[in-house]
């Protein structure tokens, strides 16, 4: 019984790039699965996006092998672009060739998220996050794919033991003819309606959604309208337990896309313990009109997962603090994340996936200093340049932690 309650977390710092590339492989071993989280920041002397993409997919099998996995075990994939409009078709071609060479049919490839958030290192055109799963011992694991919709949404259903997990990526605002309306509000309304239709295919509804990742092409202009759209949708669908969420600036594909989002839901939540996370250092986001929870705790038989929402330099009253001071905003952001983790006996050492959004890439060295001051040198952290949900916020962090049940 002890192994059932004790996930083991191993971190391997990538050494495949001869010290030029950067990345980590986190392996979480439970009684049922081995779950591999890969972060890779490929770098090539030429700075070519195509070379970086080819280098990543050439290295990926070796990175996965550190957790005993292969390309067939990859479930989710997130790609951060410096220039998505220029490099999207190249990346998808390189990606498809790599998975086909590994014997993976087009309709079985990982569910992808493609977002334009430039990596903070100027020599990087791309950065990658990968999540793979394979059974451990007699653990029961099944991964099912659904056809990509005409609008581009991809679906994975992952059964681990008795629980079925649903992931849907790239839910956008296209209409039934796969055409993008020019009006942002229409795109946002379409996006939420499309998610409802996709959820109904799996006999579930939006109140069961636990985590969302929301991307807006012009967040300064459209965030208020996005909140109105989401609030009206949540009211209509009676979403009482607000999902954990990130709302962040990201360029999208194709041109003209104003918004998109990804979601995670538990299809049979009965028996799982699901708890909204709180911290005394933050108020609740819905108090200022943003319909999301600060975090979501999901207790399963073999592990507990903590989904930390996008968290910034905000105080107990919901106000931005430390205006125009990136170091103090970074420290307050880290404090808020720490205080979300600590009531659940979790620390930064339990993180398996992190994204730090910096309004300016020039803040990267300041963040690294603050990060290292906490002894977090090898945490799997993707740094990208992205506008945050308020013009006066300079940084935001989201994370996933896995701890014993």
N, C-alpha and C positions, 0 to 999 in steps of 0.2 A: 504493500500500500504506500510505502514511503516514496517509491519512484513515481507513483501516480500524482503526488503532490509537489514534486520538486523538478521543475524545468531546469535544465542546465544551459547556461549561456556561454558560448565560446566566441571570442573575437579574433579573427585572423586579419592582420594588416596586409594589404596586397603588396606583393613583391615582384609581380610579373612584368612590371613596366620599367625595370632597371632603375628604380628610384625616380623616374620621370612622372609616371602616372600616379594617381593617388586613389585610395579606396579601401574598403573593408568588406569582409565577409563575416556576418554574424550568424552563428548556428545555434538555434534553440532546440534542445532535445527534450521531448516529453515522453510519457508512456505510450503515446499513440503516434506521434509524428516527429520528423525532423523538419524544421522550418528554417529556410535559409534566406537571409536578407543581404543583398549585394548593393553596395554603392560603388560606382566606378566613375572616375574623372579622367578619361583618356586624353593624352597629350601627344602630339606628333611634331617633329621639327618644323614641318611646313605650315602647321596651323590649319591644315585642310580639314573641313568637316567630314568629307568622305573618308579620308584616312583615319580620322578618329573613330568614325562609325565602324569601319572595317576592323580596326584594332580591337575595339570593344568586343565585337561578336567573335573575333578569333580567340580572345582571352576568356570569354565567358565560360566555356566548358571547363577550363582549368580552375576558375574561381568557384564554380559550382561543385567541382570535385572535392574541394576542401570540406564540404558538408556531405559528401557521398551522393550528390545529386548530378543529374544530367540536364541537357536542354529540354528533354521531355517533361521535366518536373516543374518548369517555370509556369506560374499561374498569372502573375500580374507584372506589368512593366510600365515604368514612367520615364519619359524622355524629356529633358530640359534643353531647349534650343536657344542659341543666340539669335538665329534668323530662321524662323520656322517657314516663312513664305519661300525662301530660297532653298532650304535644305530638306523640306518635308518629303518630297518625292524620292530624293536620293536615299534618305534614311529608311523609308519604308521598303525600298527595293533591296538595300543591303540587308535589312532585317529579314525580309521574306526569304532571300537566298540562304541566309544562315540557318533559319529554322527548317527550310526544305532540305538542306544538306544534312541536317540531323534527323531526317525522316519524319518531320512533323508536317502534317497537311495544313493547308491554309486555314481551314475551319477549326483547327485545334490549337492555333497559335495563342500565346498569352493575350489577355485582355490589356490593351495599351491605353495610356494617357499621353497625349502629345501637347506640350505647353511651351510657349515662348517666354522663358524666364532666364535671361543670360546668366551663365555661371560667373561667379565673382572673379575668377582667375581669367584675365584677358586672353590667355593662350588657349582656353577651352572654347570650342564651338558647341559642345554637347556635354551633358552629364546624364547618367543612367541610375535608376533604382530598379531592382529586380526582387521579386518575392517568389520563392520556389517551395514546394512541399513534397515530401515523400514519406511513406509509412515507416514507423519504427517498430520492430518486432512484429507482433500480431495486430498492430493497430489498423483499424479499418479506415481506408482513405479512398475516396472516389472524386474525380474532377470531371465535370461535364461542361461542355461548351454549347452555346446557342449561336445560331447564325447572326452575323453582324447585320444590323438593320440598315435600310436604305439611307438613314440619316447618320449612320456610323457608330451607333452604340454597340458595345461588345459586352457579353455576359459570361460569367463563370459561376457555376454552382459547385461548391466544395463541401463534400460530406466527410466529417471527421468523427469517428465513433457514431454517436446517436444524433449529432447536430449537423444541420445543413446551413452553410454560409453562402450568401448571395453577394456577388460583386458585379456592378454594372458601371462601365466607364464610358466617357465621351457622350453623355446625354446633352444634346445641344438644342438650339431653338429653331431648327428647320421645321417646315410645315410638312403636311402629308405627302407633298410632291418633292420632298427633299430640297426645298428652296428656302433660303434665308430671308425672312422679312427685313426690311430696312430699319424698322422701328425697334429700339432696344426692348421696350416693354412687351411688345408682341413676342419677341424672341424669348424673353424670360418666362412669360406665361406659357408659351409653347413648350419650353424646356421642362417645366414642372408637370405639365399635363402629360408630356411624353414619358416622364418617369413613372407616373401613375399607371399608364398603359403597360409599361414594361413590368412593373411590380405585379399587376393583375395576372400576367401570364404565369406567375409563380404562386398564385393564390395568396398574395400578401398585399399589404397596403402601406402607405407612407408612415403611419404611426409606429410601425415596427422598424423603421430605418434607424440605425444607431450612429452612423457617421456619414458626413458629406464633405466633399472638397469642391468648393465653388470658385470658378475662374471668371473674371470680368476683364474685357479688353481695355476698357477705360473706367477704372474703378472710381476715380475722383468725380467723374461726371455721372456715373450710373449707379453708384452703390445705394443711394437713397431710393431710387426707383426699383432696384433689385429687392431691397427690403420690403417695400410695399407689395411687390409681386409675391414674394415668399410668404409674407404675413397673411395675405388674402388666401393663398393656397392652403397654408397650414390651418387657418380658421375653417375653411370649407371642408378639409379632410379630417378635422378634429385631431390634429397633432398636438397632444398635450405634453408628452415627454419629448422635449426638443432635442434633436440629435446634436452630438458633438459636430463641430464644423470649422472649416477654414474658408474665409472669403478674401480673395487675394487678386492682385492684378496679374494677368497673364495674357499674352498674345495667343491667338487661336488660329486654327486652320479649318476651313479655307478663309480667304480674305472676306471681311464683312461679318465674321462671327463675333457677336457681342458678349456671349456668355456660354458656359457649359459647366457640367459638374459630374462627379463620380459619386457613387454611394456604396455603402456596405449595410447589409441587413442580415439578421438571423431568422431563417425561415421557420424554425420551430423553437421559439424562445422559452417554451414551457420547461421548467426545471432549471434553466440558467438563471443566475442572479444578475440582474442588470440594474446599475445604480448610476444616477447622475452625480458627477463629481463637482465639488465646491472647494473654495478656499477663502479664508477671511481676508486675504489681500486683494480680492477682486469682488466686485458686485456681480449680479447676474446680467448677462448681455441683453436679455429681453427687456430689462428696465429702460434701456435707451433705444429700443426698437429693433434690435437684431435678434432674430428668432433662432438662437442656438444655445446649447449648454457649454460650459467651460471644459467639460470632459465627460467621457463615458467609461464606466467600469463594467466589464463583461466577465463574469466568473463561470468558467467551464470546468468539467471534471479534471482535465489534465493541465490547465493553466488558467491564469487570470490575465486579461489584456486590458490595458489602460490606454484609451485614445484621448490624447491631449489636443484640444482644439487650438486653432491659431491664437496665440497668446502674445500680448504686447505690453508696452509700458503704460498700464492703466491701473488706477488706484481703486480703493474701496467704494468710491462714489461713481466709478465709471469714467473718470476724467483722465485725459492724457497728462502724464507727469514728466518733468525734466525736458521741457521744450528746448529743441535745438541743441541738446547735449547727447550725442550718440552713446558715449560711454555709460552715462547714468541710465539712459533708456534701456540699453542692453542689460545692465545689472538688474534693473527692475523687472524686465521681461524674464530673466533667469530666475529671479526670486519667485515670481508668480508661478512659473513652471515647477520649481522646486516645491512650492507649497501646495500645488495640486497633487504632486506625487506623494508627499510625505504622510498624509493621513492613511495611505494604503501600504505603508512600509516599503515604499519604492523610492529609488534615488535615480540620479542621472546614469548610474552604472547599469541600470536595468533597461535603458533605452535600446531598441533594436533598429529604429528608423527615425531620423530627424531631418527636418528641413528648416533652415533659417533664411528668412526673407529680409534682405537689407535694401532700404530705399536707394542707397548708393553703394556701389561696389567698394568705394573708398573706405567704408566702415569695416571692411573685412578684418584688417589687422587689429583694430580695436576690439572686435569680437573675439578674435583668437586669443588676445591677451586675457580678456575676462574669462574665457572658456578654460584656458590652461590654468588660470588661478584656482579653478575648482578641481584640477587634476583630471581633466576630461580629454586627454590627448587623442585617444583612439576611438572616441564615440563616432558612430556613423552619421556624419552631419553633412548634408548638401547645402552649400551656400549659393544663393542666387539673388540677382538684383530684381526687385519687384516693388511696385507701389503697394502700400498697405491701405486698410479701409478708411483711414483718416489722413488728410494731408499732413498733419503734424506728428504722425507716428513714423519713426525712423526704422523700426525693425519689428519682426514678428517671428515666432517659432511655433511649429507643430511637432508632435512626436507620438511614437507608439512605444509603450513599455510592456514587457511580459514578465510576470512574477509568479511565484507559487500560489496555488489556490489554497 
